[in-house]
Amino acid sequence: MATKKQKKAKAASKKAARKVVKLAAARKTKNKINGKNNGLPRVSSKPYGQDGKALTGVRILDFTHVQSGPTCTQLLAWLGADVIKVERPGIGDITRGQLVDVKGADSLYFTMLNHNKRSITIDSKHPQGKRVLDELIKVCDVLVENFAPGALDRMGLTWEYIHKVNPRMIVASVKGFGPGPYEDCKVYENVAQCAGGSASTTGFREGPPLVTGAQIGDSGTGLHLALGIVSALYQRNRTGRGQKVLAAMQDGVLNLCRVKLRDQQRLKAGPLTEYSQYGENIPFADSVPRAGNDSGGGQPGWILKCKGWETDPDAYIYFITQAPVWAEICDLIGEPSWKTDAEYATPRARLPKLKAIFARIEQWTMTMSKFEVMEICNKVDIPVGPILSMKEIAEEPSLRKTGTVVEVDHPTRGKYLSVGNPIKLSDSISEVRRSPLLGEHTDEILKDVLKLSSKDITEIKNSGALSAPKKEEKAA
Ligand code: COA
């Protein structure tokens, strides 16, 4: 028979055990919330935007030049990567001196594609320069380049070599074409637009092929490459090794033109009814024609004149006759009978008459400015888009507010406008820093990134690996 004292002790121990179980359960819940339970990292307690950036800790060896590669590395820099731009001593990225508007200053072509980067000058063909590059390869995560095919290999930086020096290194390249008959060709923007199917499908039927103002070959491929790099970094978390990433400009343009390859295949099933040439009774040939301003989807659209079009080249609006708002369109333009008239009431009935219908809508849009048309149409959910000039975009307050258009200060050219990061992350907020001057961070990178001593730095500098050959040497 247990004594009173023993009973009390037993009850106390039961109580303690219950407390332990309760505490453990509480800890389990807390860990679950923090992600520890599944081996996941902690959840930051810092406010959004104050715990580093998405790519903090990623270091990029940036061998890019002109537009396609720099677009990619600029995006990665905005997302937090440390981008070290390697440039040829004395010359740098060729765009520094192209389309110059302020004498003696880096061009807008360069500054607008190289924000948030550091610049080091290295002659990659000099033996000491190669040694510096080897050291950089060891401490970087990604090498990005867009040289002409074979140029990186000629520097001795083959994939096999780089992978041996740093098996974790991702080597990302933009080339004009993927493997095939044109793989050795040098390629610029408009070559890619033509070879990727954009030019043959842009413009008016009766005119020649057209290239677009949007740099879909260069900047578009840079975007594709950036996604490839981030994916390779993610896979490296699992495999521990780097890989090659290739974005060919022809492929990138074709990817952006995929609706046209869709239409190519639809041609076998008959005419493309949403193309205005169908309504005009013009037969289709065996490849996708240029569609002028026809919409690429199932809802017909066209560019219409607005008030002032006679003198203002941008007094136009894109107008979409979306089926669900057909009644609202009829009311606005003063043709209420078209809502019920069998000749107009259905999308199918309207197809052969689109030209005439848009001409009637244009009579209405021409009575107002593009912004007035937009205001009226938006109220009743009719999708329209004003044709905005670059001047209007540059002055648009809402774009300034979101950081899509930013003013940047530069030591040699002063203030200029740029396009900021178009991708907004709530916990990785981009700020736009000016582009580097040629070789501005050479010393800093040798000292802080490569941890070289002053003696080593002086020795490398004296070897000539980081500076342009003297004029006499050049002439010799
Ligand atoms: N130190 C020493 N040499 C350097 C150097 C450095 N830091 N940086 C570049 N070079 C050398 C290269 O090694 C190459 O020399 P090589 O051909 O004698 O081996 C040379 O500079 C020129 O490189 P290249 O890429 O051929 O430049 P380019 O001006 O003749 O051609 C392009 C420019 C854009 C046509 C070409 O680079 C290309 O087709 N790139 C791929 C597609 C692309 O990105 N196009 C879009 C550009 S926006």
Residues whose N, C-alpha, C, O or C-beta is under 5 A from the ligand:
A	BS01	COA	H65 V66 Q67 S68 E87 R88 I122 D123 S124 K125 N146 F147 A148 A151 R154 V174 K175 G176 C185 K186 V187 Y188 D218
